[in-house]
Amino acid sequence: MAESPAKALRRILDSPGVHLGPACFDALSAKLVERAGFDYCFTSGFSISAARLGLPDVGLISYGEMLDQGRQIIQAVSIPVIADGDNGYGNAMNIKRTVRDAIRAGFAGIFLEDQVSPKACGHTRGRKVVPREEAVMRIKAAIDARKESGSDIVIIARTDSRQAVSFDESLWRSQAFADAGAEVLFIDALTSKEEMKAFCEIAPSVPKMANMLEGGGKTPILSPTELEDIGFKIVVYPLSLIGVSIRAMQNALTAIKGGQIPSHGSIPSFEEIKEIVGFNSYYEEEKRYATNTHQVSSQNVVPLVWAKSDGLVLLRTWG
């Protein structure tokens, strides 16, 4: 029996070392993550909102749109995919539905955060969090939904209270999430190496996640070795793929507007593109179903008179 996505993610969490996971935003970016040899990937609400809607990650993208994008991503790859569940899209009952649908879609794990609605991107201004009791109840609801579904999806508890309230508040909430049953802990927008160390010291048996937001976020960018030494188990890179895609498209458009095509080396060959999107594997699989029968065309269809009735000629064709 094939290993379930959740079991594959749990195996990664139980294995030695630190594990890196770039964010994907569509089926193609997920395929590229897998082809590059990564063990898992995760969906980024920031990147999906940008790619699918051309809008900022401020709560404008809907639950249904995120779920639909996630299904397309999961179908494109064999590695486990972690869902960005945002704030669960409502109260505890909404969170249970969000988790159940993530399970049905085939996600290996799901992030759930303690922001109010509408939410905001983790490293941007304007974030607010729900009260402590409600934040913990969200995680309990997610755990209950998993148990009721008979699933082993990994529940990842995220708090945004470091920026919304204080660092001490984020530590308290993380411990409370662990006590409620969360299996991975994540404080977003930690501001120093010292804060990262203090975070990893609470609930030592629960894996910690680091967010290396590229291009100027609040958290220091550390090497995988440094992050492992501090105590992190998984590391996510949320903007690398969407960021380099934006820059590459801008450069290509500048070249085309100037009457040129993108420079050699900045664009894959047509053969490479076909290989990446799956033409060659499609052709190989298609051979399994090839037949010797010829296709009917207009050149080998001969009209024949079938009958006459009241001056009308009825025709049938014979190939």
C-alpha positions in Angstrom: 0.0 0.0 0.0 1.3 3.4 -0.9 2.4 5.7 1.9 -0.2 8.4 2.7 1.0 12.1 2.3 0.6 12.6 6.0 2.7 9.6 6.8 5.3 10.8 4.4 5.4 14.1 6.2 5.6 12.5 9.6 8.5 10.4 8.4 10.3 13.6 7.4 9.6 15.2 10.7 11.0 12.1 12.5 14.1 11.9 10.4 17.4 13.5 11.4 18.5 16.9 10.2 16.6 20.0 9.1 14.3 19.8 6.1 13.8 22.6 3.5 10.6 23.3 1.7 10.1 26.0 -0.9 6.6 27.5 -1.4 4.7 26.6 -4.5 1.8 28.5 -6.0 0.5 26.3 -8.9 0.9 22.9 -10.3 4.0 23.8 -12.4 5.9 25.4 -9.6 5.1 22.3 -7.4 6.5 20.0 -10.1 9.7 22.1 -10.3 10.1 21.7 -6.5 9.7 18.0 -6.8 12.1 17.7 -9.8 14.7 19.7 -7.8 14.7 16.9 -5.2 12.9 18.5 -2.2 11.1 16.2 0.2 8.0 18.3 0.5 6.5 21.7 -0.4 3.9 24.0 0.9 1.3 26.3 -0.5 1.7 30.0 0.1 -1.3 32.2 0.5 0.8 35.2 -0.4 2.0 33.6 -3.7 -1.3 32.0 -4.7 -3.1 35.3 -4.1 -0.5 37.0 -6.3 -0.5 34.4 -9.1 -4.2 33.5 -9.2 -5.7 36.9 -8.5 -3.0 39.4 -9.0 -3.9 40.7 -5.5 -2.1 41.1 -2.2 -2.4 38.6 0.6 -4.8 40.6 2.8 -7.7 38.1 3.0 -9.1 38.7 -0.4 -8.6 35.2 -1.8 -11.4 32.8 -0.7 -11.4 29.5 1.0 -12.7 27.8 -2.2 -10.0 29.4 -4.4 -7.2 28.3 -2.1 -8.7 24.7 -1.9 -9.0 24.5 -5.6 -5.5 25.6 -6.2 -4.3 23.2 -3.6 -6.0 20.3 -5.4 -4.3 21.1 -8.6 -0.9 21.2 -6.8 -1.4 17.9 -5.1 -2.4 16.2 -8.3 0.8 17.4 -10.0 3.3 15.9 -7.5 4.0 12.8 -5.4 5.8 14.6 -2.5 3.7 15.7 0.5 2.2 19.2 0.3 1.4 21.4 3.3 -1.7 23.6 3.1 -1.8 27.3 4.0 -5.1 27.2 6.0 -4.8 30.9 6.9 -7.0 31.5 10.0 -9.4 28.7 9.1 -11.9 31.1 7.5 -14.1 31.7 10.5 -14.9 30.2 13.9 -14.1 26.7 15.2 -16.7 25.1 13.1 -15.3 26.7 9.9 -11.9 25.5 11.0 -13.2 21.9 11.3 -14.6 22.1 7.7 -11.3 23.6 6.5 -9.3 20.7 8.0 -11.8 18.1 6.7 -11.6 19.4 3.2 -7.8 19.6 3.3 -7.8 15.9 4.3 -10.1 15.0 1.4 -7.9 17.0 -1.0 -4.9 15.0 0.0 -2.8 17.5 1.9 -0.2 16.1 4.3 -0.4 18.9 6.8 -2.0 22.3 7.3 -1.0 25.6 8.8 -3.6 27.4 11.0 -3.0 30.8 12.5 -4.5 33.0 15.2 -5.2 36.2 13.2 -8.5 37.9 13.0 -10.4 38.4 9.7 -9.5 39.8 7.4 -6.0 38.5 7.9 -2.7 40.0 6.7 0.5 38.6 5.4 2.8 37.7 8.3 5.5 40.3 7.6 3.3 43.2 6.7 1.5 45.8 8.9 -1.9 45.7 10.4 -1.9 42.3 11.9 -4.3 41.5 14.8 -4.8 38.3 16.7 -7.8 36.7 18.4 -7.8 36.3 22.2 -5.8 33.5 23.7 -8.8 31.2 24.5 -10.1 31.5 20.9 -6.6 30.9 19.5 -6.3 27.6 21.5 -9.8 26.5 20.7 -9.0 26.8 16.9 -6.2 24.2 17.4 -8.4 22.0 19.5 -11.1 22.1 16.7 -8.5 21.2 14.1 -7.4 18.2 16.2 -11.0 17.1 16.7 -11.6 17.3 12.9 -8.6 15.2 12.2 -9.7 12.5 14.8 -13.3 12.5 13.5 -12.0 12.0 10.0 -9.7 9.1 11.0 -6.9 11.0 9.4 -3.3 11.6 10.4 -2.9 15.0 8.7 -0.2 17.1 10.5 -1.6 20.1 12.4 0.8 23.1 12.3 0.0 25.9 14.8 1.1 29.3 13.8 0.9 32.5 15.9 1.3 36.0 14.6 1.3 37.5 18.1 5.0 38.3 18.0 4.2 41.4 16.0 0.6 41.9 17.0 1.2 41.7 20.8 4.7 40.7 22.1 7.4 38.1 22.0 6.3 36.8 25.4 2.8 36.4 24.2 3.9 34.4 21.2 5.9 32.0 23.5 2.8 31.6 25.7 0.6 30.8 22.8 3.0 28.3 21.3 3.2 26.4 24.5 -0.6 26.4 24.8 -0.9 25.1 21.2 1.5 22.3 22.0 -0.5 21.4 25.1 -3.6 21.4 22.9 -2.1 18.8 20.5 -0.4 20.8 17.7 2.4 18.7 16.1 4.5 21.5 14.7 4.9 25.0 16.1 5.5 28.2 14.2 6.0 31.8 15.4 6.0 34.1 12.4 8.2 37.2 12.1 10.7 36.5 14.9 13.2 39.4 14.8 16.5 38.0 16.1 18.5 34.8 16.5 18.0 35.1 20.3 14.2 35.0 19.8 14.6 32.0 17.5 16.6 30.2 20.2 14.1 31.0 22.9 11.3 29.7 20.7 13.0 26.4 20.1 13.4 25.9 23.9 9.7 25.7 24.6 7.9 22.3 24.2 11.2 20.7 23.2 9.5 17.5 21.9 7.4 19.4 19.3 9.1 20.2 16.0 9.6 23.9 15.2 9.3 25.6 11.8 11.3 28.6 10.6 10.2 31.0 8.0 13.0 32.4 5.9 11.2 35.2 4.1 13.4 36.3 1.3 14.1 39.9 0.2 13.8 41.8 3.4 11.4 40.2 6.0 11.7 40.7 9.8 13.4 37.4 10.5 17.1 37.0 10.0 18.1 34.8 7.1 20.2 31.9 8.5 21.8 28.9 6.8 20.2 25.5 7.2 23.1 24.4 9.4 22.5 27.4 11.7 18.8 26.7 11.9 19.4 23.1 12.7 21.8 24.1 15.5 19.2 26.4 17.0 16.7 23.6 17.0 14.4 24.0 13.9 13.2 20.9 12.1 11.5 22.3 9.0 12.3 25.5 7.1 10.1 27.2 4.5 11.1 29.7 1.8 7.8 31.5 0.9 8.8 34.0 -1.8 11.7 32.5 -3.8 9.7 31.0 -6.6 7.1 33.7 -7.0 9.8 36.4 -6.6 12.2 35.1 -9.3 9.2 34.4 -11.6 8.1 38.0 -11.3 11.6 39.3 -12.1 12.1 36.8 -15.0 8.8 37.9 -16.6 9.6 41.5 -16.2 13.0 41.0 -17.9 11.4 38.9 -20.7 8.7 41.6 -21.3 11.4 44.3 -21.4 13.3 42.3 -24.1 10.2 41.7 -26.2 9.2 45.3 -26.0 12.6 46.2 -27.3 12.2 43.9 -30.3 14.2 40.9 -28.9 13.5 37.6 -27.3 14.8 36.6 -23.8 18.5 36.0 -23.9 20.0 32.5 -24.3 20.3 31.0 -20.8 17.4 32.9 -19.4 14.8 30.7 -21.0 14.7 26.9 -21.3 14.8 25.4 -24.8 11.5 24.2 -26.2 12.6 20.6 -25.6 13.3 21.4 -22.0 9.9 23.0 -21.5 8.1 20.0 -23.1 10.0 17.6 -20.8 9.2 19.7 -17.7 5.4 19.9 -18.4 5.2 16.2 -19.3 5.0 15.8 -23.0 7.6 13.0 -23.2 6.0 11.0 -20.4 2.6 11.5 -22.0 3.9 10.1 -25.3 5.4 7.1 -23.6 2.1 6.3 -21.8 0.1 6.9 -24.9 2.0 4.1 -26.6 0.4 1.6 -24.2 -3.0 2.2 -25.7 -2.0 2.5 -29.4 -4.1 0.4 -31.8 -3.7 -0.7 -35.4 -7.1 0.7 -36.5 -6.9 3.6 -38.9 -8.8 6.9 -38.3 -11.7 7.7 -40.6 -11.1 10.8 -42.7 -13.1 12.6 -45.3 -10.8 11.1 -48.0 -12.0 7.5 -47.4 -15.7 8.2 -46.8 -17.9 7.3 -49.8 -21.5 8.5 -50.0 -24.0 5.8 -51.0 -27.7 6.1 -52.0 -29.8 4.5 -49.4 -33.4 5.1 -50.5 -35.8 7.4 -52.3 -39.0 8.7 -50.7 -41.3 11.5 -52.1 -38.5 12.8 -54.3 -36.0 13.0 -51.4 -32.7 11.1 -51.6 -31.6 9.7 -48.3 -27.9 9.0 -48.0 -25.7 7.0 -45.8 -21.9 7.0 -45.7 -19.6 4.1 -45.7 -15.9 4.4 -44.7 
